[in-house]
Amino acid sequence: MLITSLLKRWSYQLLAPGTLLREQYEALKQLLQYDVRCHEQMAELQELLYSEQPEDYARVRERFGLFSADVSAMLDALELMEPGKYSALRNYHKKFDFYTRFLLEPPRTPTTPPYILTLDSIAENIDCVGNKAQHLATLQNELNIDVPKAFVITTNSFHRFIEHNNFRETIDGLLASLDIHSAESLSSTSKQLFELITSGVTPADLEQDILSGFDTLAEGNPVLRVAVRSSALGEDGDSSFAGQFETVLNVSRAGVLKAYKDVLASKYSPGAMYYRIRQGWGDEETTMSVLVMKMIPAKFSGVAYTSDILDLSKKRDSIHLHVIDGIGEELVGGRATPAQFLVQRTAPHDIRKCSEACSEIAETHIRKISALAIDIEKYYQTPQDIEWAVDASDKIFILQARSLHNSILQDSEEQLVIHKHNANALVDNCECASAGTASGIIYRLDENHNLDDIPSGAVLVCLNTPPDYVKIIHRVSAVLSQSGSRASHFATVAREFGVPFLSAIDDAYTRFTTGDLVTVDGFRGTVYPGRVEELLNKKQRPVTGNKYRRVIGEMLKFIAPLELIDPTAENFTPEGCRSMHDIIRFCHEKGLQALFSTGKPGSARGAVRFAADIPLDVYLFDVGGGMSSAGSTNTPVELAAIKSIPFHALWRGLSHPDVKWKQKPFDWEAYERIELSGAVPPKKDSFAFASYAVISKDYLHFNIRFGYHFTIVDVLCSENSAENHCMLRFAGGGGDFWHRSLRIEFIHLVLKQLGFHVVVKGDLLEAKLPGLAVEIMEEKLDMLGRLLGATKLMDMVLEDDEMVQSCAADFFAGRYSFSQEG
């Protein structure tokens, strides 16, 4: 193949150089098209790191696959232009592709037994059950604490179920199309995945193992009822996943297989998917194992916290106990307001009731539960969040133990804020379920206001707080609930995300009106009218999704860095490529050089120097009707000899008398200095730092270089206005990301007013102008030329958004120079 390509190229060079140039031009057009797509995709991948809209890793993998394929297509196009010359690039592309795919690859998914395990057989290092099951096994096996008899259906079973039904490809496809910030997308995707999982067939051997496990648990009791609970990998760890997965209660033998699939399917509930992706977990990283536990006929149940949730740095001198009568689902589901007790850790273990709700639970039970909580905390060496139950025979069972997720820590300065506003408080002394301060407009859930329409930054007022409210957690500044408590699952999630949450507010619906501005103090349980600045901005919300940003950041190391800046440098070789960006840059540079060096400069078939009247080094390549006569290196072509309509229009703007061009001395030894960034390269008899234009009578593809800043203008300006277009790509600069972004915003404002459709992705701007008549297109190109001339060094001048607005206004008032020289 390579020998054939080389022979063809040599034949064309000798016998039909015009044909070779046309083929080179067609290959270059393909390369440039892929170059544009690669830069768009690279900008989108970079945006994943900085935006607040994370995506499922299935989508990230899909994005990268498309991007890598387009980089490969650039290599194909370059190979057509320069057969065999840069074959080493393939190896570097394969290397970066492999490293990135390896980084994004989901964990292995074993499908072999064990499919079920008893609590007795779960070791500390077992990796096929989640934390919830592991913790219960530890309490039973290491601390001799009573937990319900149970067995675990392992993560291997989940993988076997997915493989048996051939679901993985479908799941990944649906997750790749999911937008977690769209209520419609969340709901639709969740429904499809739920129906997919619940319609699946449980493999016969797995089904038999589950039923055998149930029978062993029943010990001959035909009416045994169990609770089927989630124990996903990642759950009850650094991320709690509190309340995001299904728990099915009172399940008989006949219903245990259906309950199992229902718990598996709950992995894809809207709230669970939103929470998982927000926290940076992949789908396979949160594989579901399932606990099947004997039901405890609870007389009392509740939650014990071994520390103050508002501040884990405080001295832990009490256990905080939340108690309701009956089973605890109403409590953790945010629908019940519990009785609350503070139990002193040391003798005589005084008990202080600290809520109005009542319970008949005995003091002996309160003390025993507190003693168990202290033992569990001592074992794990961290504050604990513990679910418990007392059965009809007064036996105490621990149902769950996990690390306690606290709110933002208070500091002494915050505690000293004076209460001068208390007299005007709308409510005071509410239960602080999650700490922090925030201000926003009241949004009261009722028949006229639903969850999906909550505006960003609102203070949500609701009757209760089910766990699936997590899907709106990033849209609210605070939550005020008429029922519930700090022991609910939603409270745990609110603390993880740093959202102030006050619960058990009497008559919350009558106290607050939609549209009113309030300030919520989640440290003291107070709501004030209006905005109270003294209470705000004391603490930032905790950063969530660190895991996601870490993975995306590592991925971008193989994609985004640009080492190959100087085309004349010794490292501007395939071996110098350190990222996909370098490969893209190399292909673009060498593709242009290949086209413009196909014919010798000065020949009628090659690139010719343009006699520019501004300090830009420009080479032209005519693909048909662009020039009336040829120039040479020694005798550049004059503007009058150029017949390209779009080139004339753009150049008229670039050379406008009010665009100040100042030739800077070019210090090759100090090329990396910031001052050079955005500056005009020197005139040199070399293509390395030149600007290039492919022209015909009605076409222009202009690659303009100002130091580190690259601009590509692609224009068709024919008599058929429907076919006409102007596309612009602007990227780069020597300033930091902030100042480059300010320059991008300036260009955005100007182009938008000129009628361009503009898309900004990081420090990359792309703009398109729809089909216009030739006369109007020429006017737009004239203004575009003035704009490009005005942007020189602006990333060294602009300081803030206000300055950007001012400069944009000045531009339309006739100012076309903004650098210090201008």
N, C-alpha and C positions, 0 to 999 in steps of 0.2 A: 504493500500500500504506500509506504513512504517513498520507495524507489520510483513508483509510478508517478506520485505527486511531484517529485523532484524533476523527473524527465519531462513532464508536462510543463513545469515552470520554465525549465531551461529552453525548451522548444519555443514557448511563447516569447521569451526574452529575445531570442535570435530572429524568429520569423514573424511574430505578430505581437509586438509590444503593446499595441493599442488594445488588443483582446485581453492581454494580461492586466492592463490597467483597469479595464472595465470589470474583470473578475475580482481584482483587488478591491475595487470600489464596492462591489456587491458584498464581498466578504466583510469589508469594513462596516458597511451599513448594518449587517447582522451583528457584528461585534458591538457596535455602538448601541444597538437596540437592547442587547443583553446587558451592556454596561449600565444603561439607564435603569433597567429592571433590578440589577444587582444592587445598585445604590439605594433604590427605593426599599428593597427588602432588607438591606443592611441597616438603613435608618429605622425601619420598623422594629427590627430585632434590638437595636440600641434603645429604642423608646420603651421597650419592655422593662428595662432597668430603672428608668426614671419616672415612668408613669405610675399612677395609682390604680391601674386596671390590669391586674395579673391575669394570665391565661393558664389553662390546663396544660401540663407538659405535653399532652398529645398534640395540642395545637402548636406548641413551640417546636416539637419534632417535625411536624408537617411543614411549618414555615422554613425551618432550616433545610429540609429536604429539597424544597422548591428553589431556595437560594443556592444551594450547592450545585443543583442541576444546571442552573443558569450560569454559574461560574464555569462549569464544565463546558457549556455551550460557547462561552467566550474563548476557551482554549481551542475548541473545534474551529472557530472562525479564524483565530490567529494561526492555527496549523494550516489552513487553506492559503493564508497569505505568506507564511514563512515555513514551508514544509520541513520538519525535522530540526529546525533551528533551536526551538525552545522546548524540546521534548521532556526535559527535566521538570518542567512546571507540573506535569501530570503527577509526579511523585509527591510533590508538595501539596497539591490539591487533595490527593488521596490521604495524606498524613493528617491534614487539618480536618478533613471530613471524618476520618476515623476517630480522632481525639474528641471531636464535638459529639458525634453520635454515641461514643462510649460514655461521655459525661451525662448525656440526656437519656441514656438507656435505662429502662425501668429495672428494678431488682428481679432476680430469678423467681420463677413461679413453679416450685415443685408440686407435682400432682400425685406423688406416691404416698402410701401410708406413713405415719399414723393419721387416720381420719378422725378418731376421737381419743381423748385422754381424760382420765380421772384427775381430780385435784391431787390425789396422792402421787401421781406419776409425773407431775409437772416439775421440772427442775428449774433453777433460777435462770439458767442460760438457754432455756428452750426458746426457739425463734419462730415457732409456728402457732403461738397463742399471744393474744394481746395483754397489755398491762393489767386490765381488770381481772382477768383470770389468774395471771401470775401473782398478783397481790393477794387474792383470796387464798391461793395455794400456799403462799408464804405465811399468811396469818394462821392457817390451819396447821401446816407442817412444822413451822419454826417457832411460833408463839403459842401454839395450842389454844388458839381462840376459836370459839364456835362460829362457823360459817355454814350456810345451807349446803347440804349434800348436792354435789353437782358433777357434771362432766362437761368437757369442752369439745366442740366440733372445730377442728383446727383450720388454719389458713390453707393447708394443703387440700382440704376438702373444697374450699372456695375455688381454688385454681382448677381442681378436678371438675367441678361443676361447670366452670366457664369453658374449659377445654372440651368437655363432653358435648356441650351444646354449640361449640364453635362461635362463641360470643365476642371474643376479644376484638376482632376487627371492627365489628359493629359498635362496640362500646367506645373504642378509640375514635371512630369516625364521628360519633355523636358528641363526644367531649371536645373534639377538635373544632366543632362548629359552635360550641357553647360560649355565650357572652353572659358572664355572671352578673353584669350590671344591668341586664335587661330582664325584667320580670317575666316577659313573654318567653324569652329564650330559656330561662331557668325552668319555668313551668313546663314548657313543651319538651325540653330535653329530659327532665325528670320523669314525666309521664311515659315517654318512650322507653327509657331505661327500666323503669319500674315494671312496665308490661313485659319487657324482654326477659327480665330475671324471673318474674313470677310465672312466666309461661314455660320456663326451662324444665327439662326433665332431670330429676336427680338420678345419677348413676345407681344401678342396682346394688353394687357392693357398698356404696356410701349410704344408701337408704337403709340397708340391712344393719350397718354399724350404728346408725343413729337410733334405730328402733331397739337394737340390743342394748345400747347404752341407757335408753329409757327404761327398759325392762329391769336392768340391773339396779337402777335408781329406785324403781317401784317396789322391789323386794316383795313381789306378789300382791301388792295393793292395786286392785283394779280401778280404783277411782283417783289415783294419784294425779295431782295437777302440778304443773311446773311453770316457772317463768323462763322465757327464752329471751336472752339479753345479748346485746352486742359486746364484743371485746376485740375491737379492731386494733391492728397495729397502729401505733401512734396515739391512740386514745388513752386518756388518763396519764399522759406524760407531760412534756413541755407544752403541748397543746391538749386541752382537756377534751375537746369535742363534746362538751357537756350537753346532754339532751338532744344531740343531733341525729342519733340513730334510734331505731325502734326497739321498744321492749314490749313483748307480748305476754300477758299474764293469764293465769288459770288455763293453761293449755293441756289438753288430754293427749293420750297416745295417738289417737286418730288425727289430731291436729298438729302434731309436732313437726311434721315435714313441711306443711304449709307455713307454719310459724317461722321455721328456719329460712325459707325463701323470702318471707316478708322482711326478716331482719337483714338478709343479704341485700334486698332491694332498697332498704332504707339508706344504704350507703349512697344512693343517688337521689335522695330527697333534695328539694331546692336549698334548704338550709344547710344540709351536710355538704353539698357540692360547693356552695358559696364559702362556707367556713374553711373547708379543706384547701381550696385554691387560694383563698386569701392568706392562709397560714403557710402556703408554699409547699404543700404535700402533693406528691403524685398519686394517681389512682391506685397503682400497684403497691405503693408504699403504705397505704392504709387498708390493706387486705383484711377482710372480715373473718375473724374467728367468732364463735357463738357459744355463750354459756347457757347450759340447760340446768336450771336449779330447782330444787324442791320449793314449792310455794310456802312461805311462812305466813300462817294465819295471824297477822299482826294485830295485837291489841293497841300498841303504840308504835310509832315509827318516827324517824326524823334524821337530822343531820347534826353532826358535831364538828365544830371548828376548834382547832387547838391554838389558834392565835387570832388577834384582832385583824379583820380583813382590811381595815383602813390603813394599817401600818404594821407590817411584819417586823419592823425594827424595834417596836416597843417591847418592853419586858413582858414575857408571856407568863402571867400570873393566874389566868383563868381559862377554863374551857367554856366555849359558847355553845349551848345546846338549843336546838330548835325541835319542837315536839308537836305532833298532831295525833289525833286518835285514828286508828285504822292504818291502812297501807299508805306509803309515802308518796305515791304518784301525784296526788294533789299538791303536795308541798313542793317537790322538785319541778313540777310542771308549772309553777307560778300561779296556781289557782287558789291556794289556801294560805291564810295568814296564821303562822304557828304561835304557840306559846314559847317564850324564850327564857332561858335561865343562864346565869353566869355561875360557874362552879369554881371555887377557889382550889388551886392545885394542891396546896399544902394543907395539912390537918389544921383545924377540924373540918376542912372541905365545905366551908359555908356555901349555901345556895341562895342566890338572889334572883328573884323573878324580875324580868325587865321588859315585860310587854303586857298588854291588856288581855290578850287571848288566854284562854284557860285550858288546862289539861288535868286529868286525874292521875297522871303518872306518879308513882311513888318516889319519895326522895331516895330510897335505897337503889332504885333503878337508875336515877340520875347520877348518883355517885359511882355506881358500877360502870356505867357507860363512860363517864369521865375518866375513870381509872384505865379502862381499855384504850381510850383515845390517847392517853399519856404514854402507855406502853407502845402503841403503834408509832407515835411520833418519835419516841426514843429509838426505836428500831430503824426507822428510815432517816432519822437525823434532819428532818425538815417538817414544818407545820403541815398538818393533815386536814383534809376534807373527807369526813367519814359518814357513810350512810349506815343506819342500824335499824333494828326492829326488835320488839318484845312480843313473844307469842302468848297464847292464852295460858300457858303453864308458867309464865314469868321468866322464860329463858331468853337471854339476850343473844342476838345474832348480828354479826357484822356483815353487811351486804356489799360494801364497797369501800375502798380506801385509796386515796390519791393525794398528791401534793396540793396544798391550798394555793389557789391563784388569788393574789391580792390586787388591790387597786394601786394607783399612783401613791408613792410615799409622801406623806406630809413632811414639811420641814418647819423649823422653828419660826422662820419669818412668816410663813403662811398662817401658823397658829396664832400669831400676834395681830392679825388683821382685826381692827376694831369693829364692833358690831353696831356702828352708828345707824345702819339701815334696818335694824331689826324691828323697829317700830312700824315700818312700812311693809314688813314681810307678808306675802300672800299666804304662806304656810310655814310652820316652824316645827322643829323637833320631829321630823319624819325619819323613818328608818333609812339609814345610808346603806344601800345594798352594793353600791360601787361608788368610789370616791372620785373627786375631781370637781372642777368648776367649768361652767359653760354658759353661753348666752345664745338665745335664738327665739324664733317665732313659734308660738304654740300651734301644734297640729293635733287636734283631738280626733281619735278614731271613732267614727260613728257611721250611720247609714249613708251619709253624704261624703265621707272622707275615708278612703280605704288605704290599706298598707302600701299598695303599689304606687300610690301617688304622693307619697311623703316627699316634700321638697328638701333639697340639700340643706343641712344645718338646722333643721327644725328641732324643737323640743317636743317629743312624742308624749301624748297623754292617752292612757289606755286603761281598760278594766283589769287586764292581767297580762302576763308576759310569757307566752309559750316559747319553748326553745327555738322554734323556727323563725322567730323575729330576728335571728342572727343575720338573715339575708338583707336586712335594711340597716345593720349596725353602723355602716360607714356613711349613711345618709343622715343620721341624727346626731345632734350635739349632746342630747341628754334624754332620759326617759323618766316619766312620772307615772306610777301605776297605782290604781286604787286597791289592788290586792297584791299578794306575793310577798317575798321576803328575800333577804340576802342569801338564803339557803337554796334558792331556786337555780335551775340550770342556766336560765337566762342571766341571772346575776353573775354567775361564774364567767360567762362569755363576755358580759359587759366589762368586768374587771380586766379580762385579758386584752380587750380592745381599748381600755381607758375611757369608757363612756360613763359619765355620772348617771346613777340610777337611784331614785328614791322610790320606796315601796310603801304599801299600807297607808296610803293617803286617803283619809276619810273624804267622801264626796268629791273625789278628784274632778269628776265631770262638771260639777256645778261651780267649782273654784276657778277653773281656767276656761278661757274662751279662745277658739281658733283665731289666730292672727295677732294675738297680744305678744309683745316682746317681754321676755322674762330672763332672769339670771338664776341659774341653779347652783347652789353650794352643796356639793355632795360630801363635804367633810362634816358639815353641821346639820344636814337635813333641812335646809331652808331654801325657799324660792322667793325671790324679790321681783317686784315689777321693774321693767326697763332694763337697762344695761348698767351693771355695777363694775366699773373698770378696776377698782381696787382688788376685786376677787378673781379677776381673769388673768390669764397668761402667767400664772404662777408655775404651772407644770405643763410640759408637753405630754400629749398622749404617747403611750408606749409604742415603739415601732413594731408593727406586725409584718409578717412575711419576710423576715430576715433570711430564712432558708431559701426562699424563692430568689431573692436578690443575689444571694451568694451563688446559686447555681447559674443564674443568667449572667452574672459577672464573670464567672469562670468560662462560660461558653463564649462570651464576647472576646476573651483573650485570644481565641483562635480565629476570630472574625474581624474585629474592628481596628486594632492598632495599625498605624501606617508608618512603616520604616522607610519605604522607598519613595522619598520625597524628591531627591535630586537625581534627575535622569543621567547626569554626567558622573555621578559618584561610582566608586568601584563596586559598591554593594548592589548596584542596580542590575541584578542578575537573577535568574531563577533561584540560585542558591541563597540569595539575599532575602527571599520572601519569608516572612515570619507570621503571616496571617492571610486569610482570604482576601482582605482589603489590598494587601500587597500584590496578590495575584491579579486582582481586578485592575489595579493601577498599572502593573507591568504590561498586561494585555492591551490596555487602552493606549499606553504610550508607544509600545512597539507596533501596534496595529497602525497608528497614525504615521509613525516613522516608516513603516513598510510601504504604505501608500505613497507618501510624499518622496520616498527615495527610489521608487520603482523606475522613474525616469530621472536622469541627472538634472539637478537644478539648472535652469536656463534653457533646457531643450523644450521643444513644443509639446512633448508628451509628459513632462514632469512638473515638479513644483517650481514656482517662480517667486521671487521676492517682490513684495509690494512696496512701492515708494510711499510709505506712510508719512503723513504730515504731523503725527504725534509720536511720542517715543514708545511705540509698540513694534516688535519685530514680527511681521506677519508674512506667512508663506501661503500661496494660493495654488489650488489645483482645480483646473477646469474640466468638468465632466460633460460639457456641451453648451456652447453659446454663452459662456460666462465672461469671455474676454475677446476683444477684437484683434489683439496682437499679443505675442508672447514677450516676456521679459527674460532677464537672466540674473545670475547672482551679481554680475558687475553692472548690469543695466536693468534695474527693477522696473516693473510695469507701473505705469502712471494710473491714477484714478480714472482719467478720461478713457483709458483703454478697457476698463472693466464695464461690462454690460449687465451685470447681475443686479436686478432691481432691489432685492432685499439687502444685498451688501451695501449698496449706495445709501439706502435709507438708514441702516444701522450706523454706518460710518459717519453719516451726517450728524447723528447725535453724539457719537464718541468724540468727534473733532469739533464740537460746538465751542465757540470762542470763550464761553463762560465755564467750561470744564477745564480746570487748571491741571496741566500735565507738567511735572517737573522731573527731569532726568536725574536719577540718583546714581552716584558712583556705586559700582557693584564690587564689593569686597568679597572675593571668592573664599577667603579664609574665614570670614565672619558670616557665612551664609545663614547660619542657624540663629543669628541674633533676631530678637523680636522686631526690631525696627524694619527689617526687610519684609516681614510678613505683610502681604497686601501691596507691597511696593511694585513698581514697574520694573521688569527685568531689563537688563542692558541690551543694547543692540550688539549681537555677536553673529559671526558667520557660522552659526551652528543651529540645528533644529532643537537642541536640548531645552531651551527656555523660550522658544518661539510660540506664537499663536498661529493656528492653522485654519484655513477656510476652504471648504469644498464648495465650489460655486457652479451654477448654471444660470441661464437667463432669469429663471424664476425661483431658483433654489439656493439656500445657503445653510451650510452646517459649519458653524464658527466655534472653534475651541479657543477661548481667550484665557490667557494666563497672566495673572498679576501676582507673582511670587507664590505664596502658599494658597492663594485663592483661585479657584477654578470656576469658569463659567462656560456653559455650552448653550448656544442658541441654534435651534433648528427651525428653519422657516421655509414654507412654500408660499409663494406670492404670485399666483397665476391669475389669468382672466376669469377662471371658474372659482368664484368666491366660496362655493360649497366645499371645495377641496383644500382651501387655504388653511394654514395653521401657523402658529408660532409657539414653540415650546422652549422653556428656559429651565436650566438647572444651575443652581448657584450653591457652592459649598466651599468650606475651608476658611482659611485665614490663620494668622499667627497669634491672635489673641486667645485668651482662655475661653472656655465654653460659654460663660455668661456674656462676655463682650461680643463673641461671635453671634450669640442668640439675639443680642440687641440689634446688630446690623441686619440680621435676617428679618427681624420685626420691622425695621425701617423699610426694607425692600418690599416686604409683604404689604405694608400700608400703601406704598406708592403704586405697586402693581395692581392692587385691588381697586384703587381709584381709576387706574387706566383700563379697567375692565377685564383683567386677567382672573382666571380661576386659580387660586393659590393653595398649595398644600405645604405645610411646614412639618418636618419630622426631625426633631433635634436641631442640628445646625445645617441641615439640608433643606433647601427650598426648591420646589418645583412649581412651575406656573404654565398655564396653557391659555391660549387665546383662540376662540372659535373662528370659524370661517368668516372672513370679512372681505369686502371689496378691496382691490389693490390700493386705491387712494387712502382708504382708512388704515389699512395695514402698514403702509409707508409712514403714516403719522405716528402710529403706535411704535414702530421700530425706531423712529427718530427719538421719541421720548425714552424708549428703552436704552438706546445708546447713551443718552445723557445720564440716565440713572446708573448704568454700569460705570461710567466715568466718575460719577459722584461717589461711588462706594469705596474708592481706594482709601485704605487705612482707616476706614470708619470704625473698625473693631478696636482701634486704638484711641478713638475720640469719644464714642458714646459712653455715657455713664449710668443712665437710668431710663426708665420708661417715659418719663416726662420729656427728657431730651430727645428721645426717639420721635415723639409726637411733634415736638417743635421743629425738628429737622425735616420731617415729612411735609409740614406746612410750608417751610421755607423752600423746599424743592419746587412745589407748585407755584411759588411766588417768583421763581426764576433763579434760585441759588443752586448751583451744580457742583460746588466744591465745599467739602466739609473737613478735610484734613487740616492740620496745623499750617501747612503751606498755603492751603486755599482760604 
